[in-house]
């Protein structure tokens, strides 16, 4: 965003950038939005006694949950498409566009009154930029050549020009200073015209190694083991592939957790604040565990199976509790716990 805003790139490129970031944003926001919608709608139905009427008409828990399950299943399929294809494609295209902005619009990235850095080895300061495009009050510090001492150039004015696809700064009426390390003497060269190439911004863009976040699922699975870079990152690609497949099912798991919290147990016409808070806590906890496991798996492959466990275990347990047998088993468990707690209280008394 800063590159496009600072350069003379067209507005369409900004719109394209926003579009490319949407798939990754939707991966995070869609499951949480689904849970929010479920809690709002079913809580409203409880307050209006609509769920009580449906239960009185013979609808069981599974029937009440069926619309949400179908919606969550559709969202899971959409998230699978996002995580395995659209999101990595968009991120890879965004990286290509970033390099394109640097190479095609680099001549416009020099801002007034700012020390503009290009990499770690070249710094350019421009006091003012005129309407004709001329630069005034330039200071350039160049340390790109390790075999030579650093060079500092000051000039009254300068221009940005393109030599083919290589941007250059042509400065006029200035001085070139260089400190000789051996003799510890400062050499000065006064010039009327001097040219500095800004390498690394223009020219043909080099072929980049595609990171795991830029690869689609088939690219993560079908690695070219003849390349050393892919062999050394094989474990990281394996972790990413597993996460891409499992993570979309969080939408279905979160939806089932929200349904269990709201539908199980007695209805309170005054509101279901405790149940809503419980659902929010469980969903946030599961999301936090999922992100933590992804970070931990990058350090140790033994955490990979936990992805599936913490995603599918709440899903399967929730689906069971929404059945008649599951609800009855939960009621018996709650009664036992209450009975044990009551007996413990009486014994203490």
C-alpha positions in Angstrom: 0.0 0.0 0.0 2.8 2.4 0.9 4.6 1.7 -2.4 1.5 2.4 -4.5 0.5 5.5 -2.5 4.0 6.9 -2.7 4.5 6.2 -6.4 2.6 7.3 -9.5 0.9 3.9 -9.9 -2.6 4.1 -11.4 -5.7 3.8 -9.2 -6.6 0.5 -10.8 -3.5 -1.1 -9.3 -4.7 -0.1 -5.8 -8.1 -1.8 -6.5 -6.3 -4.9 -7.7 -4.2 -5.0 -4.6 -7.3 -4.9 -2.4 -8.9 -7.6 -4.4 -5.8 -9.8 -4.1 -5.9 -9.5 -0.3 -9.6 -10.4 0.1 -9.2 -14.2 0.0 -6.7 -14.3 2.9 -8.9 -11.9 4.8 -12.0 -14.0 4.2 -10.2 -17.1 5.5 -10.1 -15.5 9.0 -13.3 -13.5 9.0 -15.8 -16.0 7.5 -15.8 -18.6 10.3 -16.1 -16.0 13.0 -18.9 -14.2 11.1 -20.7 -17.5 10.8 -20.6 -18.0 14.6 -21.7 -14.4 15.2 -24.7 -14.9 12.8 -25.7 -18.2 14.5 -25.6 -16.7 18.0 -27.6 -13.6 17.0 -30.3 -15.5 15.0 -30.9 -18.3 17.4 -30.8 -16.0 20.5 -33.4 -13.9 18.8 -35.6 -17.0 18.1 -35.3 -18.0 21.7 -36.4 -14.6 23.0 -39.4 -14.7 20.6 -40.3 -18.2 21.7 -39.9 -19.5 18.2 -37.6 -22.3 19.1 -39.9 -23.3 22.0 -42.8 -23.5 19.5 -40.7 -25.6 17.1 -39.8 -28.0 19.8 -43.4 -28.3 20.8 -44.3 -29.1 17.2 -41.9 -32.1 17.3 -38.6 -30.7 15.9 -35.7 -32.3 17.6 -32.2 -30.7 18.1 -30.9 -32.1 14.8 -33.8 -30.6 12.8 -33.3 -27.2 14.5 -29.6 -27.4 13.6 -30.0 -28.6 10.0 -30.1 -25.2 8.3 -27.0 -24.1 10.1 -25.2 -27.3 9.3 -26.0 -26.9 5.6 -24.8 -23.3 5.6 -21.6 -24.2 7.5 -20.9 -27.1 5.1 -21.2 -24.7 2.1 -18.9 -22.2 3.8 -16.4 -25.0 4.5 -16.3 -25.8 0.8 -15.8 -22.2 0.0 -13.0 -21.9 2.5 -11.4 -25.0 1.0 -11.4 -23.3 -2.4 -9.9 -20.2 -0.8 -7.1 -21.9 1.2 -6.1 -24.4 -1.5 -6.3 -22.2 -4.6 -7.5 -18.6 -4.5 -5.6 -17.2 -1.5 -2.2 -18.5 -2.5 -2.7 -17.4 -6.1 -3.7 -14.0 -4.9 -0.8 -13.7 -2.5 1.7 -14.8 -5.2 0.2 -12.3 -7.6 0.5 -9.6 -5.0 4.2 -10.3 -4.6 4.7 -10.1 -8.3 2.8 -6.8 -8.4 5.0 -5.5 -5.5 8.1 -6.1 -7.6 6.3 -4.5 -10.6 5.6 -1.3 -8.7 9.3 -1.2 -7.6 10.6 -1.7 -11.1 8.1 0.3 -13.2 7.4 3.2 -10.8 10.6 3.4 -8.8 11.4 6.7 -10.3 8.5 8.2 -8.4 9.4 6.7 -5.0 11.7 9.6 -4.0 9.8 11.6 -1.4 10.7 15.1 -0.3 12.3 15.7 3.1 12.7 11.9 3.7 15.7 9.7 3.7 14.6 7.2 1.0 16.4 3.9 1.5 16.8 1.3 -1.3 17.8 -1.9 0.3 20.4 -1.4 3.1 23.2 0.1 1.0 21.8 3.2 -0.7 20.1 6.2 0.9 18.9 9.3 -1.0 17.7 12.5 0.5 15.8 15.1 -1.6 15.0 18.5 -0.1 12.5 19.5 -2.7 10.9 18.3 -5.9 9.9 20.9 -8.5 6.8 20.7 -10.7 9.1 20.0 -13.7 10.4 16.9 -11.9 13.8 18.2 -11.0 15.3 17.4 -7.6 17.0 20.0 -5.5 19.2 19.7 -2.4 20.3 16.0 -2.8 22.4 13.9 -0.5 23.3 10.3 -1.5 25.1 7.8 0.6 26.2 4.7 -1.2 27.8 1.6 0.5 26.9 -1.0 -2.2 30.5 -1.8 -3.2 32.0 -3.7 -0.3 35.5 -3.5 -1.9 35.5 0.3 -1.8 34.9 2.8 1.0 31.4 4.4 1.3 30.7 7.3 -1.0 28.7 10.4 0.0 27.5 12.7 -2.8 25.9 16.1 -2.4 24.5 18.1 -5.3 22.4 21.2 -5.9 20.0 19.6 -8.3 19.3 16.3 -10.1 17.0 14.3 -12.3 15.6 10.8 -12.4 16.0 9.2 -15.8 15.5 5.7 -17.1 18.3 3.9 -19.0 16.2 1.2 -20.6 14.6 -0.3 -17.5 17.3 0.8 -15.1 16.5 4.0 -13.1 19.3 6.4 -12.7 19.9 9.6 -10.7 21.8 12.3 -12.7 23.1 15.0 -10.3 24.6 18.4 -11.3 26.9 20.8 -9.5 28.0 18.7 -6.6 30.7 17.0 -4.7 31.7 13.4 -4.2 33.4 12.5 -0.9 35.1 9.3 0.0 37.1 8.3 3.1 40.2 6.3 2.4 40.4 3.7 5.2 44.1 3.0 4.8 45.3 6.6 4.8 42.4 7.9 6.8 42.2 10.8 4.4 39.1 12.3 2.9 39.1 12.7 -0.9 36.8 15.2 -2.6 35.8 15.3 -6.2 33.8 18.3 -7.5 31.7 17.6 -10.6 29.3 19.3 -12.9 27.5 16.1 -13.8 27.5 12.6 -12.2 25.3 9.5 -12.7 24.2 7.0 -10.0 22.4 3.7 -10.9 19.8 2.5 -8.6 20.3 -1.3 -9.1 17.9 -3.7 -7.7 14.8 -1.7 -8.5 14.7 -1.6 -12.3 15.5 -4.1 -14.9 14.2 -7.6 -15.4 12.7 -9.1 -12.3 14.6 -12.1 -11.1 12.9 -15.4 -10.6 11.9 -15.7 -6.9 11.6 -18.8 -4.9 8.0 -19.3 -4.1 7.3 -19.4 -0.3 4.7 -21.8 1.2 2.1 -19.1 1.4 2.4 -18.5 -2.3 1.8 -22.1 -3.4 -1.4 -23.8 -4.2 -2.2 -27.1 -2.6 -1.0 -29.1 -5.7 2.2 -27.1 -5.7 2.7 -27.9 -2.0 2.2 -31.6 -2.5 4.1 -32.1 -5.8 7.6 -30.8 -4.9 10.6 -30.8 -7.2 13.0 -32.7 -5.0 15.8 -32.1 -7.4 16.0 -28.5 -6.2 17.9 -28.0 -2.9 15.6 -25.2 -1.8 12.5 -27.3 -2.1 14.2 -30.3 -0.3 15.2 -28.1 2.6 11.6 -26.6 2.9 9.8 -29.9 2.4 8.7 -30.2 6.0 7.4 -26.6 6.0 5.4 -27.3 2.8 4.0 -30.5 4.3 2.8 -28.5 7.4 1.2 -25.8 5.2 -0.6 -28.4 3.0 -2.0 -30.1 6.1 -3.2 -26.8 7.5 -4.8 -25.8 4.2 -6.9 -28.9 4.2 -7.9 -29.0 7.9 -8.4 -25.3 8.7 -11.6 -24.8 6.5 -13.4 -27.3 8.7 -13.1 -24.9 11.6 -16.1 -23.1 10.2 -18.2 -26.3 10.6 -16.7 -27.0 14.0 -17.3 -23.5 15.3 -20.9 -23.7 14.0 -21.6 -26.9 15.8 -20.0 -25.6 19.0 -22.3 -22.5 18.9 -25.4 -24.7 18.2 -24.6 -27.0 21.2 -24.2 -24.0 23.5 -27.5 -22.5 22.5 -29.8 -25.5 21.9 -28.7 -27.8 24.7 -30.2 -27.3 28.1 -33.2 -25.3 29.2 -34.3 -22.1 27.4 -34.4 -18.9 29.4 -36.8 -16.3 28.1 -34.8 -13.6 29.7 -31.9 -14.3 27.5 -29.1 -16.7 26.9 -26.2 -14.4 27.9 -24.2 -17.2 29.7 -24.6 -19.6 26.8 -23.5 -16.9 24.3 -20.4 -16.1 26.4 -19.6 -19.8 26.7 -19.8 -20.2 22.9 -17.6 -17.2 22.3 -15.0 -18.4 24.8 -14.9 -21.9 23.3 -14.6 -20.6 19.7 -11.9 -18.1 20.6 -10.0 -20.9 22.4 -10.3 -23.2 19.5 -9.1 -20.5 17.1 -6.2 -19.7 19.4 -5.2 -23.3 19.6 -5.3 -23.7 15.8 -3.0 -20.7 15.3 -0.6 -21.9 18.1 -0.4 -25.4 16.7 0.6 -24.0 13.3 3.4 -22.1 14.9 4.5 -25.1 17.0 4.4 -27.5 14.1 6.9 -25.4 12.2 9.3 -26.2 15.0 8.3 -29.8 15.6 6.5 -32.1 13.2 4.9 -34.0 16.0 2.2 -31.3 16.4 0.8 -31.9 12.9 -1.8 -34.6 14.0 -3.1 -32.2 16.7 -4.4 -30.0 13.8 -7.0 -32.7 13.0 -7.7 -33.6 16.6 -8.6 -30.0 17.8 -10.6 -29.5 14.6 -12.6 -32.7 14.2 -13.0 -33.7 17.9 -15.2 -30.7 18.8 -17.1 -31.3 15.5 -17.8 -35.0 16.1 -18.6 -34.4 19.8 -21.0 -31.6 19.0 -22.8 -33.6 16.3 -23.3 -36.4 18.8 -24.6 -34.1 21.5 -27.2 -32.7 19.0 -28.7 -36.2 18.7 -31.3 -37.6 21.1 -28.9 -40.0 22.6 -26.2 -37.4 23.0 -28.6 -35.0 24.7 -29.7 -37.7 27.1 -26.1 -38.7 27.9 -25.3 -35.0 28.6 -28.3 -34.7 30.9 -27.2 -37.8 32.8 -23.7 -36.5 33.1 -24.9 -33.1 34.4 -27.2 -34.8 37.0 -24.3 -37.0 38.2 -22.1 -34.0 38.6 -24.8 -32.0 40.4 -25.5 -35.1 42.6 -21.8 -35.5 43.5 -21.4 -31.8 44.2 -24.5 -31.9 46.4 -23.3 -35.0 48.3 -19.9 -33.3 48.8 -21.5 -30.2 50.2 -23.7 -32.2 52.7 -20.6 -34.2 53.8 -18.7 -31.0 54.4 -21.7 -29.6 56.4 
